[in-house]
Amino acid sequence: MKARFILCAMLIAAAVCDRASAGALPACGPFGNSPARLIAAVKPSCGAGTMLGPWRDSDGADRYACLYRPRSSDAHGKLPLVVYLHPSLFEAKTITRTGLLDLQDSYALSGDPGRPGFIVLAPQGRKTVHFYPAPDRSGTGWDNWNRFLAVDEPKKNVDAAAIDHFIAQEIATGEVDTDRIYIIGWSNGAAVAILYALNRPAIAAAAVYSAPDPFGAFDDPCPQRPISSPPATIAQVQILNPRVPLLHLHNACDIAGICPNGEKLAAELRAAGVNLRDVIIDSSGKRVSACSASCGTDPNGGLSLLQHPAGAYLGLRHHDRWPAGWNRYLLDFMRRNPLSRRRAPATALPR
C-alpha cells in the first residue's frame, strides 16, 4: 500500500543519510525550537464528513478540519467531542483507517447508555519542515518542536491555535458536552495530542497511538524536559495541565525506535507528576511488559535498518496499522475520565 511504500523509503533513505551538521542547527529558546517553517497549506478530503474552514492562521496559511457527526447527535443533545490528529505525511482522512468512526453511533462515550455517540473533529496539519528522519524531514504534519502553547498568547504555536479555533467553533454550535472533550492521535499527531493535552485544561483526557516523545526524539536539536513548575533553564519547559490523564499505546517493535523513546517519555512525564498509562503491545496486539530490543534501544529513537533489518521491517508494519482491536480500550479510558473528575485521581483501567 502507499503508506507502507513511503515508510519503506523512509527506512532506506535514513540508513544512508547523515544527521544535520551541528553548524546547521537553529538556536534553542525557552520553548525549544523556533516555529516550524511553512512550506504550504493543505486542504483535506473529508469523505463523508463536513469540511470546516478556511481559517487563516498567523502564518497566513488557510486551515481546515473534517467534522464527523453521529446519526444520533440530533436525538441525544450534547455529545462528547473527540479531536483526532493525523500522522505526518498523511491527512485528516486517516481517521477512516482507525475504525473509530464505526463506533461513533453506538458507543456511549458520555457514560450514559441512553446517550450514545460522539462527535469527531479531525483538524488538518500543514506542510512544514520537520526534525524527523528522511523522507519525513518535511511534509504534512504538526509542529511539536515549538512548545509555546500559552492559551491566550497570539504568537503561540500555530498548530495549537488552529486546533483551538476548530474546537471553539464546534463548541459554539451548542452540540458539545464540554465536560468530555478528548484528544487522540497517531504518530506525529499523537505527539502533538500529548503536548496539546498537557497545556489545555479544557481537555478531559488523551489516548494516543505510537507517539514520538514531543519533548525530544530523533534529530530534535532542542530537546527539553517537561516539568510542572516554572523552568530554571531552557532545557526545561513548563506544562500547564499536568493533571490530565494520558494513555499511550505503542508497539514493542515500532518504527524508528519509538518504543524506547516512548518509555523515555513515560519516565519524563511521571517525574513531572503526570498520570500516564503506558501500554506496550506485540505483533498480535497482546499487551507485553517491555520493548523489543531487536527494534532499537536508543531512548532518543532512530532508524536501525542496517543493524536490525528484520526488526526495522516489523516496526514499519506495526506503525502503519492502527490497533483497531484496542479502540474500545482507548474509548473506555476517555469515558472514565471526564473533566469533572479532574480533582479526583484519574480512573485507571485494570492492568
N, C-alpha and C positions, 0 to 999 in steps of 0.2 A: 504494500500500500504506500501511498505518497508519504505519509508521516514516517514510516519506517525507513524509506529511502533517504529522506532528509536526515534522520538521526544516524543512519549508517555513514552518510557523508560527513556528518559531524565528528564521528569517531575517527574516521580515516584522516580527515584534514587535521584534526587536533594532534594526531600522532606524529605529524611531520612539521607542525608549526611551533615556533618558539613563542614564549610568553613575551608580552610587551617589554621593551627595554626600560630600565629604571629612569632613563632620561626623558622618556616619553610620557611618564606618569603625571597626572594632574596633582596639584597641591590639595591636601586634605583640609577640611574645615570642621567646625563644631557639629555638623550634621553629615559627616562623611564626605562624599563626593559632590561636585557641582551638579546641577540638574543635567539630566541626560540630553545629549544633543539631538534635536529633532531632525529627522530625515523626511518624513511625510505623514500626513493624516491618513486614517484608514476608515472607510465606510463599510460596515459589515453587511453580510447577508443574514437575515434573521429567520428565514424559512417561514414556519407557521407563526412566528412571533410578530410583535409590533416593534417597528423601529422608532426609537426616541432620538431627538436631535434634528439638526445640528445645534450644538452649544459650543461656542468658541472659548478655548482655554487661554491662559495668559501668554502662551507661546504663539497664539494666532492660529492654532490648529482646530478644525471642526471636530467635535467629539460626538460619538453616538453610543447608543446602548440598545440591546434587544430585550424586550419585555414579553414574558410568557405568563398569562393568567390562567388559572384552572377554570374549568367549566363551572365549578361550584362557587366561584367568587361572588356572584350576584346573590346567591341564596343564603350565604352564611355570614355576611357582613365582613368586618375587618379580619384579615388573614395575615399570618406570618410572611415576612419577606426574606428570601434567600438571595444574596448577592453572589454571583458566580464570576470568578476571574480566570480567564483562559490562559493556556501556556504560551510562552514566547514562540514566535514563528507561526503561530496559528491565530484564529479569530474567535469571536464570541460564539459562533455557531458550534464550537466543540462541545457545548452543553448538550447537544443532541447525542453525543457519543457516551455520555455518562450513565444514562438510564434514569437520571433524576426526574426528568420530565414525565416519565412513565408513572411516577408515584405522586405527582403533584395534585391529582384529583382525589386520591383516596387516602393518602397518609395524613393523619391528624397532627401536624406539627404544632398546632395550638395547644395540644394536650387534652382537647375536648373531642371525644369521638363523634359528637353531634356537629362538629365544625371542622370537617376535613378540608384538606387542600392548603396550598401555599403558593405565593407569587414568586416567580424567579426573574431577577434582573441581571442581565449579563452586559456590563459595560465593555466597550471596545478599546483596546490599547492602541498606541501609535507605533510607527516605525521610528526607532531611535538607535543610538549606539549603545551596546551592552558591554558588560565585563564578564562574558561567558566564552567558553571555547568555541572555535570556528566550527560550523558556519553561523553560529549564533552570536557573533560579535556585533551584529546589527540585525534589525528586523522588527516585526511587531512584538509587542510585549509591554512590560511595566517597569517603571524606574524604582527599584528598591535600593539603589546605591546612594541616592539623595534622601536623607532621612529627616527632612524638615517637614513635619506633618502637623504643626501647630494649627489648631482648629480655625481660629479667626484671622490668621495671617494671610494676606493676599498673595504673598510671594512663596507660599508653601508649595510642596511637591505638586506638579500639575496633574499627575495621575490621581493623587488623593483628592484634589479639587474636583476632578471630573466625577469620581465616584461619589463624593459629597453631593454634587449637583444632581445626579440622577436619582440618588436615594431621596433627596429632598423633594424632587419633582414627583416621585411616586407617593411619598407621604402626603403631599398636598392634595392628592385625589381623595383622601379620606378612606382609602381601602386597606391601609396597612396597620396591623397591630404593632405599635411601636415598642411594646414590651418584648417583641420577638423579631428583631432584625438580626439576621445571621449572615456570616460570610463564609464562602467556601472557594477553593481554588485548586488549580492543577499546576505543578511545576513552578515556573516563574510567577504565575498567577497565585499559587499557594504561598510563595514567599511574600508577595505584596499583601495578600489577605492577612497573614500573620502580622506584618508590620502595621497595616491599617487598623486591625482589631486592637492591637496594643496601644493605639493612640486615639481611639474613638470610644468614649464612654457610652455612646448610644448603641454600640454593637453588643448584643447579648452573649454571643459565643462564636467561635470559629472552628470549623472542621475542614482540614485540608489534606491534599494528597501529594506526596513526593516533592516537598519544598526544599530547595537550596536555602541555606541559612541567609536570611536577608541582612544580617549584620556582618557577614564575611564568608565568602565562598569563591573558589576558583581564582580568577585574576583580579578580584576586587582590590584596588590599590589603597583603599581607605577603610579597612575593617574597623568595627567598633564593638565594644562590649555593652550590651543593654543593662541599664540599672534603673531603679525606681526612684532615685533621688537626683538632685542636680549634679551634673558631671564635674569632675575635678580637672579633666584634661580632654582633648579632642579624641582620645582613644576610647572615650565613653560617650554614650548617648542616653538621655533620659526617655523612658517610655511613660506615657501619661495615663494608661489604663491597665496597670499590672494585674488587676483582679479578674480580667476577662478569662473565662475558661477556654482553653485551646485543646484541640485534638489533632495530632499529626500522624497520619497513616502513611507508611512508606515501605518500600521493598527491602528485604535483606540484601538482595542483589539488585542494585539500581544503577542507572546511568551516571557516569562521571563521579562515582563515589558519594552519591547523595546520602547513602545510609550513614557512614561515619560522620559526614558533615551534619546530618540531622541529629545525631547523638551529641555532637558539639553544641548545636542549637539548644537541645533539651537541657543540657547542663547549664548553659548560659542563662536561659530563662528561669530555670528553677532557682538558680542562685539569686536572681532578681525578684524572687517571690511569686513568680507566675505559676498558676495552676495548669500544668501541661500534662496531657495524656499522650504518651509516645507509644505507638503501636507499629510493630515490625511484622511483615508477612512474608511467607516464602512463595515459591513458584506456583503452588497450588492454592494460594490465598489463605493458608492457615497461619495463625499467629505463632511467631517464634520469639526467642529471647535475645537474639543477637544478630548483628550484621554478618554477611558472608565475606570473609577475608579475601576470597578469590576475586571479588569485585572492587577491591580497593580498601585501603585502611587509612588514607590521609584524611585527617579531620577537616581539612580545608577543601576536600573534594579534588577531583581531577580525573581526566580520562586515562585509562590504562590499557589501551589496545595492544601495545607491544608486550607489556608484562603479563597481562591476563586476558588473552584474546577471547577465550570461551566466556569468561565472566563478563567481559565488556559487551559481548553479543546478547547474553541473557539480560543484562541490565537494560540494554536498549529495548528489548522486547517487553520487559516488565514495565518500564517507564511509559511506554507508548500505549498501554491499555489502562483504562480506568477500572478500578476494582469494584465493579457493579455489585458483586456479592456482599460488599460492605456498606451499601447505600443506607440500609435501614439502621445500621450501627451508627453511621455518621448523623443521620437524622435524629435517632434516639438521643444521642449526646446533646444535640442542639435543643431538642424538645425539653429535656430535663434541666436546661439552664436558661430560663427566661431572664430578662433583665431584672425583674422584680426580686430575683433570688440573689442578686449580687452581694448583698450584705451578709448572706449566709454562705457557708462553704459550698463551692461548686459541687454539683452532684456528679459522682464518678460512676462509670459503668463497671459491672463486675469484671474482675481481672480474668 
